[in-house]
Amino acid sequence: MNSAPLTSRAVVTTDTPDRYAKQLVAHLGRKVAFTTEGATSTAAFGDTTGQVVIGDGVLTLVASGPDADGIARVEHVLGSHLERFGQRAELTVQWTRDTAEDPR
């Protein structure tokens, strides 16, 4: 039985998910390269992946990787920056972790 990658997800409701996503990717893009396809921007933070996904009225942040420490780092980077950008709108980021094992 192999362990699946750990994942963590935060769904933030906002009137302007595209604006916050662009701010987040532009700001963090100075430190880590994001690739953007459609509504999803993805970057590698070491061996952990961070995604910023634009939805209809929501902005979803996803962290996935092999260990909880890497997940926590990406949660901190994405979440703290988004909260700072959305301070006036009182955006809060709450992460939900999935640690289910892959039965393969």
N, C-alpha and C positions, 0 to 999 in steps of 0.2 A: 504494500500500500504506500503510495507516494503522497506527500503533502502537496496540496494545491497552493499556488501563490496566495498570500494573504491579500485581501482587498479591504479598502475603506472608502466610504462614500459619504459626501455631504451634499444635500440638496437645499439650495438657498432660493427662496422666493423673492423676486424683485421685478419691478416694472421694466427695468432696462438690463436684462442679463447680457446682452451683446456689448453694452458699454463697459460693464465691469469685467467681462472676459477679455476685451481688448486691452483695458488698462492693466490687468493682471499679467497677460502674456507679454505686453510691451515692456512692462517694468522688469519682470523676471527674465525676459529675453536677453537682457544685458549680461546675465550670469549663466544662463543655461539655454541651449538652443531648442526652440519649440518648432515642431512641424504642424502645419494646420491643413486639415482636410475637411471641407464643409464646416460643420458646426463644432468640430472637435480639434483642440490643440493639444499636442502630446509632447512631453519632454522626459528625458532620462535623467534622474538624479542618482548617479551611481548605478547601482543595480535595481533601483526602484523607479517605477514610472509614475508620473503625475499627468493627469488629464484635466482639461478645462472644457466643459461641454455646454454649449448654448442651447437652451430649450425654449419652449413657449412660456415665458413668465418665470422660468427657473434657470439657475446656473448650477450645474452639477460639477463637483470636484471629485476626482477619483484618484486614489493612490493604490498601487499594487506592486508587490515585490515579495522576496523570499523570507523577510524577517520583520518582526514587529518594530525594531529600532529604525529601520529604513522607512517604514510606513509612518512612524511618528514624526520623523524629520520632514517628510513631504507634507503631512498634515499641517505641521507648524508653518512651513514656508507658504503653502497655498492659502491656508486658513487665515493666518495672521495678516498677510498682505491684503486679502479680500476684505477682511474686517476693517482694516485701516482705510481702504478706498471707500468703503460704504459706511463710514462712521456716522455721517449725518443722517443716513437712512436707517441707522441702527441695525445693519446686517449682522447676524450672528451665524457662525458656522458650527454645526454639530455633526461630528463624524460618527458613522456606524460601521463597525468592523465585521467582516465575514471571515471566519477562520475555519470554514468547513474543509474537510479532507477530500481529496479526489480518490475515488475508489479504484482507479486504474492500477 
